[in-house]
Amino acid sequence: MNKDVVSGAILIAVSGIYYAWSNQIAESTLSDEVGAAGLPHVLAILLAILGALLIVRALLASAARTASASGSDDDDHNNAGLPRAIGFLLLGALYVFILPFTGYITGVALLIAAVAIYEGAPRNWTVPVAAIGGGLLYWAIFVKLLGVHQPAGTIFQGLLP
């Protein structure tokens, strides 16, 4: 069995457990029509969809691989997946670590820039513009549109009201 099929099945199982746990979130008298469990439910469903897509992609790739005779390039690409995934995991951990210090906008902008550079984006003006624009866009979505408070960061503590 392909490792992507196993990973997809694990994602679906984790999403089911997460969905079950999010059903235990107590409803408040201040809850809106979505409720406190609304976002966790959506995240669990999205995780299950991603797991299913991973399984479908793996099965389609396996069928295509058996139809074609050459598979050496795919083996080299699959072996590079673990170090790349570890790199993304380290970037995410660094983001979580620096977020209380830098604040949401700066932290997200730094994460976008780091991921772009890690993925091989050219080091020109587009990376900082995309990073700053992405940080501001996510801030506008979460803080202004959805009303989710995000940390300002300790380095900006005296600068913001």
N, CA and C atoms as a LAMMPS dump frame, in Angstrom:
ITEM: TIMESTEP
0
ITEM: NUMBER OF ATOMS
483
ITEM: BOX BOUNDS ff ff ff
-5.0000000000000000e+02 5.0000000000000000e+02
-5.0000000000000000e+02 5.0000000000000000e+02
-5.0000000000000000e+02 5.0000000000000000e+02
ITEM: ATOMS id mol type element x y z
1 1 1 N 0.844 -1.175 0
2 1 2 C 0 0 0
3 1 3 C 0.887 1.235 0
4 2 1 N 0.493 2.262 -0.73
5 2 2 C 1.228 3.508 -0.874
6 2 3 C 1.187 4.31 0.43
7 3 1 N 2.288 5.009 0.744
8 3 2 C 2.335 5.792 1.981
9 3 3 C 1.354 6.961 1.966
10 4 1 N 1.025 7.482 0.765
11 4 2 C 0.037 8.552 0.69
12 4 3 C -1.368 8.047 1.004
13 5 1 N -1.667 6.82 0.649
14 5 2 C -2.969 6.234 0.991
15 5 3 C -3.076 6.077 2.507
16 6 1 N -1.995 5.603 3.128
17 6 2 C -1.984 5.455 4.582
18 6 3 C -2.109 6.826 5.251
19 7 1 N -1.36 7.815 4.732
20 7 2 C -1.432 9.174 5.302
21 7 3 C -2.828 9.749 5.155
22 8 1 N -3.458 9.546 4.013
23 8 2 C -4.817 10.037 3.816
24 8 3 C -5.802 9.384 4.759
25 9 1 N -5.639 8.086 4.975
26 9 2 C -6.522 7.381 5.912
27 9 3 C -6.318 7.893 7.336
28 10 1 N -5.065 8.164 7.698
29 10 2 C -4.789 8.716 9.03
30 10 3 C -5.406 10.1 9.165
31 11 1 N -5.311 10.933 8.122
32 11 2 C -5.929 12.262 8.165
33 11 3 C -7.439 12.161 8.348
34 12 1 N -8.062 11.24 7.661
35 12 2 C -9.513 11.067 7.803
36 12 3 C -9.858 10.614 9.217
37 13 1 N -9.07 9.703 9.779
38 13 2 C -9.313 9.242 11.15
39 13 3 C -9.127 10.378 12.151
40 14 1 N -8.063 11.167 11.979
41 14 2 C -7.821 12.304 12.882
42 14 3 C -8.946 13.323 12.763
43 15 1 N -9.426 13.556 11.544
44 15 2 C -10.517 14.516 11.381
45 15 3 C -11.791 14.023 12.061
46 16 1 N -12.023 12.717 12.02
47 16 2 C -13.189 12.164 12.711
48 16 3 C -13.092 12.342 14.22
49 17 1 N -11.916 12.091 14.768
50 17 2 C -11.705 12.278 16.206
51 17 3 C -11.849 13.752 16.572
52 18 1 N -11.265 14.633 15.758
53 18 2 C -11.349 16.074 16.008
54 18 3 C -12.796 16.552 15.941
55 19 1 N -13.552 16.024 14.976
56 19 2 C -14.959 16.387 14.856
57 19 3 C -15.735 15.935 16.092
58 20 1 N -15.46 14.714 16.549
59 20 2 C -16.149 14.199 17.741
60 20 3 C -15.805 15.026 18.968
61 21 1 N -14.543 15.382 19.098
62 21 2 C -14.149 16.21 20.248
63 21 3 C -14.765 17.607 20.155
64 22 1 N -14.873 18.154 18.939
65 22 2 C -15.447 19.501 18.816
66 22 3 C -16.945 19.496 19.11
67 23 1 N -17.593 18.346 19.048
68 23 2 C -19.003 18.265 19.438
69 23 3 C -19.19 18.464 20.937
70 24 1 N -18.124 18.307 21.704
71 24 2 C -18.199 18.458 23.151
72 24 3 C -18.022 19.898 23.613
73 25 1 N -17.799 20.826 22.676
74 25 2 C -17.656 22.239 23.036
75 25 3 C -19.012 22.753 23.496
76 26 1 N -19.03 23.332 24.678
77 26 2 C -20.289 23.802 25.256
78 26 3 C -20.787 25.045 24.52
79 27 1 N -22.092 25.105 24.356
80 27 2 C -22.706 26.282 23.75
81 27 3 C -22.883 27.356 24.809
82 28 1 N -22.629 28.581 24.441
83 28 2 C -22.755 29.709 25.346
84 28 3 C -24.016 30.493 25.009
85 29 1 N -24.491 31.246 25.972
86 29 2 C -25.644 32.102 25.7
87 29 3 C -25.249 33.257 24.792
88 30 1 N -23.94 33.513 24.666
89 30 2 C -23.458 34.575 23.79
90 30 3 C -23.117 34.068 22.393
91 31 1 N -23.349 32.781 22.13
92 31 2 C -23.004 32.202 20.834
93 31 3 C -23.872 32.775 19.73
94 32 1 N -23.276 32.876 18.547
95 32 2 C -24.036 33.298 17.385
96 32 3 C -24.647 32.066 16.715
97 33 1 N -25.159 32.23 15.489
98 33 2 C -25.807 31.094 14.847
99 33 3 C -24.833 29.986 14.465
100 34 1 N -23.554 30.306 14.282
101 34 2 C -22.557 29.281 13.972
102 34 3 C -22.183 28.514 15.226
103 35 1 N -22.043 29.198 16.328
104 35 2 C -21.694 28.56 17.586
105 35 3 C -20.193 28.402 17.753
106 36 1 N -19.807 28.004 18.95
107 36 2 C -18.387 27.87 19.268
108 36 3 C -17.745 26.712 18.522
109 37 1 N -18.51 25.712 18.163
110 37 2 C -17.962 24.537 17.481
111 37 3 C -17.992 24.674 15.961
112 38 1 N -18.477 25.781 15.439
113 38 2 C -18.605 25.955 13.99
114 38 3 C -17.279 25.858 13.254
115 39 1 N -16.292 26.636 13.685
116 39 2 C -14.986 26.613 13.023
117 39 3 C -14.284 25.269 13.184
118 40 1 N -14.272 24.66 14.378
119 40 2 C -13.67 23.32 14.467
120 40 3 C -14.349 22.291 13.565
121 41 1 N -15.675 22.381 13.411
122 41 2 C -16.369 21.457 12.511
123 41 3 C -15.915 21.659 11.071
124 42 1 N -15.808 22.898 10.655
125 42 2 C -15.355 23.186 9.289
126 42 3 C -13.934 22.685 9.087
127 43 1 N -13.058 22.908 10.069
128 43 2 C -11.677 22.435 9.961
129 43 3 C -11.614 20.915 9.885
130 44 1 N -12.434 20.229 10.652
131 44 2 C -12.46 18.762 10.612
132 44 3 C -12.935 18.267 9.251
133 45 1 N -13.942 18.901 8.699
134 45 2 C -14.45 18.506 7.387
135 45 3 C -13.4 18.756 6.311
136 46 1 N -12.726 19.913 6.38
137 46 2 C -11.671 20.21 5.412
138 46 3 C -10.521 19.205 5.519
139 47 1 N -10.179 18.808 6.733
140 47 2 C -9.12 17.825 6.922
141 47 3 C -9.52 16.479 6.319
142 48 1 N -10.77 16.09 6.481
143 48 2 C -11.247 14.831 5.885
144 48 3 C -11.23 14.914 4.359
145 49 1 N -11.615 16.068 3.816
146 49 2 C -11.58 16.242 2.361
147 49 3 C -10.146 16.156 1.85
148 50 1 N -9.218 16.802 2.551
149 50 2 C -7.812 16.733 2.143
150 50 3 C -7.279 15.307 2.222
151 51 1 N -7.665 14.562 3.237
152 51 2 C -7.26 13.171 3.34
153 51 3 C -7.794 12.344 2.184
154 52 1 N -9.056 12.579 1.838
155 52 2 C -9.647 11.854 0.71
156 52 3 C -8.965 12.224 -0.603
157 53 1 N -8.657 13.506 -0.79
158 53 2 C -7.954 13.934 -1.995
159 53 3 C -6.561 13.316 -2.076
160 54 1 N -5.896 13.199 -0.937
161 54 2 C -4.573 12.579 -0.908
162 54 3 C -4.657 11.115 -1.334
163 55 1 N -5.681 10.43 -0.861
164 55 2 C -5.871 9.023 -1.246
165 55 3 C -6.158 8.911 -2.74
166 56 1 N -7.05 9.753 -3.251
167 56 2 C -7.393 9.707 -4.675
168 56 3 C -6.171 10.017 -5.528
169 57 1 N -5.409 11.039 -5.135
170 57 2 C -4.201 11.39 -5.888
171 57 3 C -3.203 10.239 -5.888
172 58 1 N -3.028 9.585 -4.753
173 58 2 C -2.087 8.468 -4.667
174 58 3 C -2.536 7.308 -5.538
175 59 1 N -3.824 7.03 -5.531
176 59 2 C -4.327 5.934 -6.367
177 59 3 C -4.201 6.249 -7.852
178 60 1 N -4.474 7.498 -8.237
179 60 2 C -4.318 7.888 -9.64
180 60 3 C -2.853 7.855 -10.056
181 61 1 N -1.96 8.303 -9.181
182 61 2 C -0.534 8.275 -9.499
183 61 3 C -0.036 6.846 -9.598
184 62 1 N -0.54 5.976 -8.748
185 62 2 C -0.147 4.567 -8.795
186 62 3 C -0.609 3.923 -10.095
187 63 1 N -1.822 4.248 -10.526
188 63 2 C -2.325 3.705 -11.79
189 63 3 C -1.51 4.238 -12.966
190 64 1 N -1.145 5.512 -12.923
191 64 2 C -0.342 6.092 -13.998
192 64 3 C 1.062 5.502 -14.011
193 65 1 N 1.598 5.216 -12.839
194 65 2 C 2.948 4.65 -12.733
195 65 3 C 2.99 3.225 -13.286
196 66 1 N 1.943 2.468 -13.035
197 66 2 C 1.912 1.108 -13.572
198 66 3 C 1.7 1.123 -15.078
199 67 1 N 1.038 2.16 -15.604
200 67 2 C 0.818 2.261 -17.046
201 67 3 C 2.096 2.658 -17.778
202 68 1 N 2.954 3.427 -17.119
203 68 2 C 4.207 3.83 -17.76
204 68 3 C 5.347 2.955 -17.27
205 69 1 N 6.375 2.852 -18.042
206 69 2 C 7.496 1.96 -17.701
207 69 3 C 8.528 2.63 -16.822
208 70 1 N 8.693 3.944 -16.916
209 70 2 C 9.751 4.611 -16.147
210 70 3 C 9.197 5.097 -14.817
211 71 1 N 9.92 4.789 -13.746
212 71 2 C 9.502 5.215 -12.409
213 71 3 C 10.649 5.724 -11.585
214 72 1 N 11.839 5.873 -12.165
215 72 2 C 13.003 6.291 -11.373
216 72 3 C 12.905 7.737 -10.941
217 73 1 N 12.35 8.619 -11.778
218 73 2 C 12.221 10.018 -11.397
219 73 3 C 11.243 10.17 -10.237
220 74 1 N 10.17 9.379 -10.224
221 74 2 C 9.196 9.45 -9.143
222 74 3 C 9.819 9.006 -7.824
223 75 1 N 10.699 8.005 -7.862
224 75 2 C 11.345 7.537 -6.642
225 75 3 C 12.224 8.625 -6.042
226 76 1 N 12.971 9.353 -6.883
227 76 2 C 13.807 10.439 -6.386
228 76 3 C 12.948 11.547 -5.78
229 77 1 N 11.81 11.852 -6.417
230 77 2 C 10.923 12.887 -5.909
231 77 3 C 10.295 12.473 -4.582
232 78 1 N 9.885 11.228 -4.446
233 78 2 C 9.276 10.754 -3.205
234 78 3 C 10.274 10.731 -2.062
235 79 1 N 11.531 10.429 -2.321
236 79 2 C 12.538 10.405 -1.273
237 79 3 C 12.859 11.804 -0.76
238 80 1 N 12.622 12.839 -1.568
239 80 2 C 12.885 14.207 -1.146
240 80 3 C 11.748 14.762 -0.297
241 81 1 N 10.644 14.048 -0.161
242 81 2 C 9.478 14.564 0.545
243 81 3 C 9.674 14.739 2.034
244 82 1 N 10.37 13.813 2.695
245 82 2 C 10.53 13.901 4.139
246 82 3 C 11.372 15.106 4.566
247 83 1 N 12.54 15.35 3.989
248 83 2 C 13.29 16.554 4.388
249 83 3 C 12.521 17.84 4.107
250 84 1 N 11.798 17.862 2.996
251 84 2 C 11.005 19.045 2.663
252 84 3 C 9.893 19.254 3.688
253 85 1 N 9.235 18.175 4.074
254 85 2 C 8.166 18.258 5.075
255 85 3 C 8.72 18.706 6.424
256 86 1 N 9.896 18.209 6.781
257 86 2 C 10.522 18.625 8.035
258 86 3 C 10.856 20.116 7.989
259 87 1 N 11.291 20.594 6.832
260 87 2 C 11.552 22.024 6.677
261 87 3 C 10.303 22.86 6.894
262 88 1 N 9.174 22.429 6.316
263 88 2 C 7.91 23.143 6.526
264 88 3 C 7.477 23.075 7.984
265 89 1 N 7.683 21.946 8.62
266 89 2 C 7.344 21.803 10.03
267 89 3 C 8.17 22.754 10.883
268 90 1 N 9.448 22.878 10.567
269 90 2 C 10.308 23.806 11.308
270 90 3 C 9.897 25.26 11.08
271 91 1 N 9.499 25.592 9.864
272 91 2 C 9.01 26.95 9.6
273 91 3 C 7.744 27.238 10.406
274 92 1 N 6.837 26.263 10.467
275 92 2 C 5.619 26.436 11.263
276 92 3 C 5.916 26.573 12.742
277 93 1 N 6.871 25.784 13.252
278 93 2 C 7.252 25.875 14.661
279 93 3 C 7.891 27.227 14.958
280 94 1 N 8.72 27.709 14.042
281 94 2 C 9.338 29.021 14.227
282 94 3 C 8.279 30.12 14.237
283 95 1 N 7.266 29.994 13.37
284 95 2 C 6.159 30.951 13.341
285 95 3 C 5.429 30.986 14.679
286 96 1 N 5.127 29.826 15.224
287 96 2 C 4.43 29.759 16.515
288 96 3 C 5.296 30.365 17.616
289 97 1 N 6.608 30.166 17.535
290 97 2 C 7.516 30.701 18.553
291 97 3 C 7.616 32.23 18.488
292 98 1 N 7.712 32.797 17.274
293 98 2 C 7.926 34.243 17.161
294 98 3 C 6.637 35.054 17.217
295 99 1 N 5.478 34.423 17.054
296 99 2 C 4.21 35.145 16.996
297 99 3 C 3.953 36.035 18.211
298 100 1 N 4.198 35.587 19.462
299 100 2 C 3.956 36.482 20.587
300 100 3 C 4.86 37.719 20.595
301 101 1 N 6.007 37.616 19.966
302 101 2 C 6.942 38.744 19.94
303 101 3 C 6.674 39.688 18.781
304 102 1 N 6.427 39.131 17.599
305 102 2 C 6.277 39.966 16.409
306 102 3 C 4.853 40.444 16.184
307 103 1 N 3.882 39.708 16.675
308 103 2 C 2.492 40.03 16.402
309 103 3 C 2.015 39.323 15.151
310 104 1 N 0.72 39.397 14.905
311 104 2 C 0.109 38.609 13.844
312 104 3 C 0.53 39.06 12.452
313 105 1 N 0.411 40.337 12.15
314 105 2 C 0.707 40.808 10.793
315 105 3 C 2.159 40.527 10.434
316 106 1 N 3.074 40.901 11.313
317 106 2 C 4.495 40.695 11.034
318 106 3 C 4.833 39.214 10.995
319 107 1 N 4.266 38.424 11.905
320 107 2 C 4.535 36.996 11.93
321 107 3 C 4.068 36.291 10.671
322 108 1 N 2.868 36.627 10.204
323 108 2 C 2.348 36.013 8.982
324 108 3 C 3.169 36.455 7.777
325 109 1 N 3.555 37.735 7.738
326 109 2 C 4.377 38.225 6.628
327 109 3 C 5.725 37.504 6.598
328 110 1 N 6.337 37.323 7.763
329 110 2 C 7.607 36.599 7.813
330 110 3 C 7.431 35.141 7.402
331 111 1 N 6.322 34.525 7.807
332 111 2 C 6.062 33.134 7.414
333 111 3 C 5.882 33.02 5.904
334 112 1 N 5.123 33.923 5.311
335 112 2 C 4.913 33.892 3.858
336 112 3 C 6.243 34.066 3.131
337 113 1 N 7.055 35.023 3.581
338 113 2 C 8.359 35.245 2.943
339 113 3 C 9.26 34.029 3.1
340 114 1 N 9.279 33.431 4.291
341 114 2 C 10.142 32.273 4.53
342 114 3 C 9.723 31.09 3.669
343 115 1 N 8.422 30.848 3.552
344 115 2 C 7.945 29.739 2.732
345 115 3 C 8.254 30.004 1.254
346 116 1 N 8.077 31.237 0.812
347 116 2 C 8.366 31.561 -0.589
348 116 3 C 9.841 31.341 -0.906
349 117 1 N 10.711 31.793 -0.025
350 117 2 C 12.153 31.622 -0.245
351 117 3 C 12.517 30.145 -0.133
352 118 1 N 11.93 29.442 0.808
353 118 2 C 12.193 28.01 0.97
354 118 3 C 11.782 27.23 -0.275
355 119 1 N 10.717 27.67 -0.917
356 119 2 C 10.234 27.01 -2.126
357 119 3 C 10.982 27.455 -3.381
358 120 1 N 11.946 28.367 -3.235
359 120 2 C 12.778 28.755 -4.366
360 120 3 C 12.314 29.978 -5.119
361 121 1 N 11.51 30.822 -4.497
362 121 2 C 11.076 32.05 -5.162
363 121 3 C 12.284 32.954 -5.381
364 122 1 N 12.289 33.702 -6.481
365 122 2 C 13.418 34.61 -6.711
366 122 3 C 13.453 35.692 -5.636
367 123 1 N 14.639 36.039 -5.239
368 123 2 C 14.805 37.044 -4.173
369 123 3 C 14.804 38.434 -4.781
370 124 1 N 13.598 38.881 -5.103
371 124 2 C 13.432 40.227 -5.634
372 124 3 C 12.286 40.903 -4.893
373 125 1 N 11.751 41.958 -5.435
374 125 2 C 10.743 42.761 -4.751
375 125 3 C 9.42 42.032 -4.55
376 126 1 N 9.151 40.967 -5.305
377 126 2 C 7.845 40.31 -5.208
378 126 3 C 7.648 39.578 -3.883
379 127 1 N 8.724 39.038 -3.319
380 127 2 C 8.584 38.296 -2.059
381 127 3 C 8.142 39.22 -0.92
382 128 1 N 8.822 40.352 -0.664
383 128 2 C 8.335 41.207 0.423
384 128 3 C 6.964 41.819 0.155
385 129 1 N 6.673 42.128 -1.09
386 129 2 C 5.353 42.686 -1.404
387 129 3 C 4.256 41.649 -1.137
388 130 1 N 4.487 40.415 -1.581
389 130 2 C 3.511 39.355 -1.331
390 130 3 C 3.398 39.053 0.159
391 131 1 N 4.522 39.083 0.874
392 131 2 C 4.494 38.795 2.306
393 131 3 C 3.734 39.872 3.076
394 132 1 N 4.03 41.12 2.798
395 132 2 C 3.339 42.217 3.491
396 132 3 C 1.862 42.24 3.104
397 133 1 N 1.581 42.072 1.824
398 133 2 C 0.186 42.026 1.375
399 133 3 C -0.571 40.863 1.989
400 134 1 N 0.074 39.699 2.067
401 134 2 C -0.569 38.535 2.675
402 134 3 C -0.813 38.731 4.157
403 135 1 N 0.154 39.313 4.862
404 135 2 C -0.024 39.585 6.286
405 135 3 C -1.189 40.536 6.529
406 136 1 N -1.257 41.591 5.727
407 136 2 C -2.361 42.545 5.87
408 136 3 C -3.701 41.923 5.47
409 137 1 N -3.687 41.103 4.433
410 137 2 C -4.928 40.455 3.997
411 137 3 C -5.465 39.507 5.07
412 138 1 N -4.599 38.663 5.622
413 138 2 C -5.043 37.745 6.681
414 138 3 C -5.494 38.509 7.923
415 139 1 N -4.816 39.6 8.256
416 139 2 C -5.235 40.424 9.386
417 139 3 C -6.622 41.001 9.114
418 140 1 N -6.84 41.511 7.906
419 140 2 C -8.146 42.089 7.574
420 140 3 C -9.241 41.03 7.635
421 141 1 N -8.936 39.83 7.164
422 141 2 C -9.945 38.765 7.182
423 141 3 C -10.282 38.37 8.611
424 142 1 N -9.256 38.078 9.411
425 142 2 C -9.519 37.551 10.745
426 142 3 C -9.933 38.637 11.737
427 143 1 N -9.249 39.776 11.743
428 143 2 C -9.542 40.793 12.756
429 143 3 C -10.743 41.64 12.364
430 144 1 N -10.748 42.168 11.157
431 144 2 C -11.816 43.084 10.762
432 144 3 C -13.09 42.354 10.317
433 145 1 N -12.935 41.342 9.462
434 145 2 C -14.111 40.675 8.921
435 145 3 C -14.728 39.686 9.907
436 146 1 N -13.894 38.825 10.495
437 146 2 C -14.408 37.787 11.391
438 146 3 C -14.412 38.188 12.865
439 147 1 N -13.715 39.265 13.218
440 147 2 C -13.689 39.726 14.599
441 147 3 C -12.882 38.85 15.539
442 148 1 N -11.878 38.139 15.003
443 148 2 C -11.037 37.274 15.825
444 148 3 C -9.809 38.082 16.248
445 149 1 N -9.661 38.297 17.543
446 149 2 C -8.532 39.077 18.049
447 149 3 C -7.229 38.336 17.788
448 150 1 N -6.238 39.052 17.287
449 150 2 C -4.914 38.493 17.03
450 150 3 C -3.886 39.263 17.848
451 151 1 N -2.797 38.62 18.257
452 151 2 C -1.813 39.295 19.1
453 151 3 C -1.104 40.419 18.361
454 152 1 N -0.855 41.524 19.097
455 152 2 C -0.142 42.659 18.521
456 152 3 C 1.362 42.449 18.59
457 153 1 N 1.827 41.672 19.544
458 153 2 C 3.257 41.407 19.679
459 153 3 C 3.897 42.312 20.71
460 154 1 N 4.851 41.762 21.438
461 154 2 C 5.499 42.543 22.491
462 154 3 C 6.425 43.62 21.943
463 155 1 N 6.968 43.437 20.741
464 155 2 C 7.86 44.478 20.21
465 155 3 C 7.076 45.708 19.77
466 156 1 N 5.765 45.576 19.566
467 156 2 C 4.934 46.71 19.181
468 156 3 C 4.034 47.175 20.324
469 157 1 N 4.287 46.716 21.548
470 157 2 C 3.41 46.992 22.688
471 157 3 C 3.211 48.493 22.91
472 158 1 N 4.254 49.272 22.903
473 158 2 C 4.13 50.703 23.161
474 158 3 C 3.673 51.501 21.97
475 159 1 N 3.695 50.928 20.767
476 159 2 C 3.348 51.669 19.565
477 159 3 C 1.857 51.665 19.254
478 160 1 N 1.152 50.637 19.721
479 160 2 C -0.272 50.524 19.413
480 160 3 C -1.108 50.942 20.622
481 161 1 N -2.287 51.538 20.341
482 161 2 C -3.147 51.976 21.452
483 161 3 C -3.781 50.813 22.174
